[in-house]
Amino acid sequence: MRRSPQRAQQERLDLLDRLDHRIARSVDYIETHYCDALTIAELAGIACLSPGHFSRTFKAAMGVPVWAYVTRRRCERAKEMLLTTRVSIAEIAYRCGFAKQGHLARCFKEAFGVTPAVARRGEHTPRV
């Protein structure tokens, strides 16, 4: 069952309310800049923490490392675009912050169990 965009956004807002304000700032930044080339130093600066402390604090708060979270968000956005637009998969990869279409395909399959092309054709329901 697909979550509506409004429900997904509300879930993210609820999560931000529960997080340490420094980590919440970085999560909010990731949500609005997921397509950019992000660095740990940049995200740590947003959170006003050293890169090492930021990485440890982020993982403790979110349950996953920073890059796993960023990659997952990029894949989720790519899935939304695959299902709602006719933009090429290569363009979706670029718009979602992946350097190459192959990187999107690898991460997408790891996240959802199917490739972007299969998800777009609707042959399999991607796992959530």
N, C-alpha and C positions, 0 to 999 in steps of 0.2 A: 504494500500500500504506500503510495507516494504522499509525502507531506506537502501541504500547500506552502507556497513561499511565505505567506503571512505567518503560518505556524512555525516554520523553520526560523524566521526572524525573531519571533517571540521567544522561542527556545534559546536563541543566542543572547537575547536581552536578559532573560532569566539567569543564564549562566554568568553573564557579566556582573549581575547584581551580587552573586555569591562569591566572586573571586576577589582576591587581594586587589586593591585599586591599581597597583603598579602592573600586575599581570593583566588585569582587565583593559588597561590602556593599550598594552601590546596586542592583545587579542583583537580589540577594536581596530587597531592600525592594520593588522593582518587582514581583517575582513574587508577593509577599504583599499588595501594595496597588494592583495594577493597576486596580482598580475605583474607586479614589479620585481626586480631582482633584489630580494631582501637579504640582509645579513644579520648574523647574531649581534654584532656590534651595534647596528642600527636599532634593532628591536630592544636590546639592552638599554640603549640610550633613551628610548621612549619610556622605558620602565624605571629609569634612573637607578640602574643596577649594573654591576660589572658583568661582562659577558658570561663568565663562569657561574656567578651567583644567579644570574637571570636564567640560564639553562636549567640549573637545578631547581629553582623555584617554579619555573614554568612546568617542568615535568611533574613536580609534586602537586601542583594545583590542577593541571589538566589531565594527568595520567598518561601522557605521551610526550616524547621529545618534541622540541619546537619544529623540526623539519618534518616530522611525521604529521603534525597538525597542519602545517602549511600545505604539504602535499595533499592531504585529505581534503582540505578546503578547495584547493585548485581542482581536484578531481570532481568534487561535488558540483562546483560551478560548471565544469566541462559537461557533466551529465545533464544539468539543466539546459545548457545550450544545445546539446545533441538532440534532446527531446523536443525542444521548442523552436529551433531555427533550422535553416537549410545551409548554414555556413559550413564550409569544408572543415574536415577534422584537423587539417594542418593549421587553418586559421584559428580554430577553437583552441588548439594547443598553444599557439602564440598568444592569444588573448588571455589565456588563463595562466600565463607565466612559465610555460614549459619551453625549453630551448628548441626541442625537436618533437615532431609528431610521435616518433618512436618512444620517447620518454613518457609522453602522455599515455600511450598505449600500454606500456609496461606498468606504470603506476595505477592506471585505471583498472587493468585486469587484476592487479593485486588487491585493490580496494573493493571492487564489485564482482569479481569472478568472471567477467566477460570483457571483450575488447570494445573500444568505442564504436567500431563499425557494427558489431553485433547488437550493442545496446541501441544504436540508432535505428536499426532495422526492426527492432522489437522481437527478435527471435528468442531471446531469453530475458527474463526480468532481472535486472541487476540487483544484487543483494544490497541492502541498506547499511 
